[in-house]
Amino acid sequence: MRVIYHAKFIRLLRKSPKEIQIAVKTKIDHFSNNPHHPILRNHKLTGIYQGCHSINITGDWRAIYHESDSLLEEPTAIFIELGTHSQLYR
């Protein structure tokens, strides 16, 4: 799956602790190869993130994305949010 990053996601990533930045790279590498790898705990969201999915970065950190599936190009995940569980789901 192709992965792209929203500008907000990039800003949040740059502001996050170094160990989280490293974990994000590792998990997104897993995601690119297999979006449903068990280590990611990939799942659909409801509420304000209806139509989006979340993957586990660490025990508390999550990355939120939505999929774009145009028939003309390969499926694409657009990562839009990054933060702790309490920051994202307040």
C-alpha positions as CSV (number, residue, x, y, z in Angstrom):
1,M,0.0,0.0,0.0
2,R,1.2,3.5,-0.9
3,V,1.6,5.8,2.1
4,I,1.4,9.6,2.1
5,Y,1.4,12.1,5.0
6,H,-0.9,15.1,5.5
7,A,1.0,18.3,6.5
8,K,-0.6,18.2,10.0
9,F,0.7,14.6,10.5
10,I,4.2,15.7,9.6
11,R,4.0,18.7,12.1
12,L,2.8,16.3,14.8
13,L,5.6,13.8,14.0
14,R,8.3,16.5,14.2
15,K,7.0,17.7,17.6
16,S,6.9,14.1,19.0
17,P,9.7,12.6,21.1
18,K,12.6,11.0,19.2
19,E,11.6,7.5,20.3
20,I,8.1,8.0,19.0
21,Q,9.5,9.2,15.6
22,I,11.6,6.0,15.4
23,A,8.6,3.9,16.3
24,V,6.4,5.6,13.7
25,K,9.0,4.8,11.0
26,T,9.1,1.2,12.1
27,K,5.3,0.8,12.2
28,I,4.7,2.5,8.9
29,D,7.3,0.2,7.3
30,H,5.3,-2.7,8.6
31,F,2.1,-1.0,7.4
32,S,3.4,-0.5,3.9
33,N,4.2,-4.2,3.6
34,N,1.1,-5.5,5.3
35,P,-1.5,-3.1,6.6
36,H,-3.2,-5.8,8.6
37,H,-0.1,-7.1,10.4
38,P,-1.1,-8.1,13.9
39,I,1.5,-5.8,15.5
40,L,-0.3,-2.8,14.2
41,R,-3.7,-3.5,15.7
42,N,-5.3,-1.8,12.7
43,H,-9.0,-1.1,13.3
44,K,-11.8,1.1,12.0
45,L,-12.8,4.2,14.0
46,T,-16.2,5.7,14.8
47,G,-17.3,9.1,16.1
48,I,-15.3,12.1,14.9
49,Y,-12.9,9.8,13.0
50,Q,-15.7,7.9,11.2
51,G,-14.3,6.4,8.0
52,C,-10.7,6.4,9.3
53,H,-8.5,3.7,10.7
54,S,-6.0,3.7,13.6
55,I,-2.7,1.8,14.0
56,N,-0.8,1.2,17.2
57,I,2.6,3.0,17.3
58,T,3.4,2.2,21.0
59,G,1.2,1.2,23.9
60,D,-0.3,4.7,24.1
61,W,0.5,6.4,20.7
62,R,-1.7,6.0,17.7
63,A,-1.6,7.1,14.0
64,I,-4.8,7.7,12.2
65,Y,-5.3,7.4,8.5
66,H,-7.9,7.2,5.8
67,E,-7.8,5.2,2.6
68,S,-8.1,6.5,-0.9
69,D,-9.0,3.7,-3.3
70,S,-9.2,5.1,-6.8
71,L,-9.5,2.4,-9.4
72,L,-6.8,4.1,-11.4
73,E,-4.0,3.9,-8.8
74,E,-2.9,1.6,-6.1
75,P,-4.6,1.9,-2.7
76,T,-3.2,4.8,-0.7
77,A,-3.2,5.5,3.0
78,I,-3.2,9.1,4.0
79,F,-1.9,9.6,7.5
80,I,-3.7,12.6,9.1
81,E,-3.2,12.4,12.9
82,L,-0.6,11.3,15.5
83,G,-0.9,11.4,19.2
84,T,-1.5,9.6,22.5
85,H,-4.8,7.8,23.0
86,S,-6.0,10.6,25.3
87,Q,-5.0,13.4,22.9
88,L,-6.8,11.8,20.0
89,Y,-10.0,10.4,21.7
90,R,-10.9,13.0,24.3
